[in-house]
Structure formats: C-alpha cells, structure tokens
C-alpha cells in the first residue's frame, strides 16, 4: 500500500522559513511528478509547486521567488523550502505523487494527509 507521509509543518513568524518533507513508501515502481498543494475550505486544491522526475519545476505565481521544490529520487522524497513566509501562506499543505506501482501499470495520483503551516503576523 502506497503511503505519503509529510513532516515539517508548524508555526512560524512572518518572514521566517520552514522546510516541508514528504516521503513516499510502499509498492512503487516509478514516480513521475511529486508536489505540494493547498486547499481552502469550500475550494478545490490548488498547486503550490511540483517537480518531475527529471527535475522540471512549476510554481504558483504567489510563491515564485520565495519557495523552492526539490526531490531526492533515491529516497522517493520531495521537499518544499519555504522562505519569506507571509500570513497568507497559512494553510494545510498536501503532498502529491503521480506514480506506477509496477511496470506498465496505470498511473495514479496519491495524496498525503496534509500538514498545517501557520504564519503569524
């Protein structure tokens, strides 16, 4: 069974930094994309940042220049370095992975449980 386990969330002052981590484990053959999303009450989840297995990245406009996503393919782990944090960054952050559980299987997306990030003003 595939699991995504997040860590690194917490309370930080405005202007501070946090690093989120997400490790994928279980039956995994190949991971294409990993990333981080936020979801506000009553709204769909929105992209924060993603990174492909080849290292291509994508960021929401609101975090460009402040957040950096990177991954360790050998550990099936993705990180989000969050700098210059603002109160509006406060949200639950969800880890995502798009992967195959064995060769030639269909691709499927998996979600972590989410980790709370709170930025005080």
C-alpha positions in Angstrom: 0.0 0.0 0.0 1.4 3.4 -1.0 1.7 6.0 1.7 2.8 9.6 1.6 4.0 10.9 5.0 4.5 14.7 5.4 6.6 16.4 8.1 8.0 19.9 8.8 4.8 21.9 9.3 4.3 24.2 12.2 4.1 27.8 13.5 6.5 30.4 12.2 6.7 34.2 12.3 6.2 36.3 9.3 9.4 36.4 7.3 10.6 33.1 8.6 11.3 29.8 6.9 10.1 26.2 7.0 11.0 23.1 5.1 8.3 20.5 4.4 9.2 16.9 3.6 7.2 14.1 2.1 8.3 10.5 1.8 6.5 8.0 -0.4 6.7 4.4 0.6 5.1 1.0 -0.2 4.8 -0.7 -3.6 6.2 1.9 -6.0 7.8 1.2 -9.4 8.2 4.7 -10.7 7.2 8.3 -9.7 6.7 10.9 -12.3 5.6 14.0 -10.6 5.6 15.0 -6.9 4.4 18.2 -5.5 2.6 20.3 -2.9 -0.9 21.7 -2.9 -3.1 23.7 -0.7 -6.9 23.6 -0.1 -9.0 26.3 1.4 -12.5 25.5 2.8 -15.1 25.1 0.1 -12.5 25.3 -2.7 -10.6 22.9 -4.9 -7.0 22.1 -4.1 -4.5 24.4 -5.8 -1.0 23.9 -6.9 1.8 25.3 -4.9 4.8 23.6 -6.6 5.5 20.4 -8.5 8.7 18.7 -9.7 9.1 15.9 -12.2 11.5 13.0 -12.0 13.7 14.9 -14.4 13.8 18.0 -12.3 11.4 20.3 -14.1 9.6 22.6 -11.7 6.4 24.6 -11.7 5.2 27.2 -9.1 2.2 29.1 -8.3 2.7 32.8 -9.0 2.2 33.7 -5.4 5.2 31.7 -4.2 7.7 32.2 -7.0 10.9 33.6 -5.7 10.1 32.5 -2.1 9.6 28.7 -2.3 11.8 26.1 -3.8 10.8 22.5 -4.5 13.3 19.7 -4.9 13.4 15.9 -4.5 15.6 13.0 -3.7 14.6 10.3 -6.2 16.6 7.6 -4.4 14.5 8.2 -1.2 11.2 8.9 -3.0 11.1 12.2 -1.1 10.1 15.7 -2.1 10.8 18.9 -0.2 9.4 22.4 -0.1 11.7 25.1 1.2 9.5 28.0 2.2 11.3 31.3 2.8 10.0 34.8 3.4 6.7 33.4 4.7 3.6 35.6 4.8 0.4 35.2 6.9 -1.4 34.5 3.6 0.7 31.3 3.2 -1.2 29.8 6.2 -2.9 26.7 5.0 -2.9 22.9 5.1 -0.3 21.7 2.7 -0.9 18.3 0.9 1.8 16.2 -0.6 1.0 14.6 -4.0 2.7 11.9 -6.1 1.8 10.5 -9.5 3.2 7.0 -9.8 3.1 3.5 -11.0 3.0 0.6 -8.6 4.6 -1.8 -11.1 5.9 -1.7 -14.6 3.2 -1.0 -17.2 0.5 -0.4 -14.6 -1.8 2.6 -14.9 -0.6 5.9 -13.4 -2.4 7.1 -10.3 -2.2 10.0 -8.0 -1.8 9.7 -4.3 -2.2 12.2 -1.5 -0.8 12.7 1.9 -2.8 13.5 5.0 -1.7 17.2 5.0 0.4 19.3 7.3 -0.6 22.6 8.9 1.5 25.7 8.2 0.7 28.7 10.2 2.4 32.1 9.7 1.9 34.7 12.4 1.9 38.4 11.7 
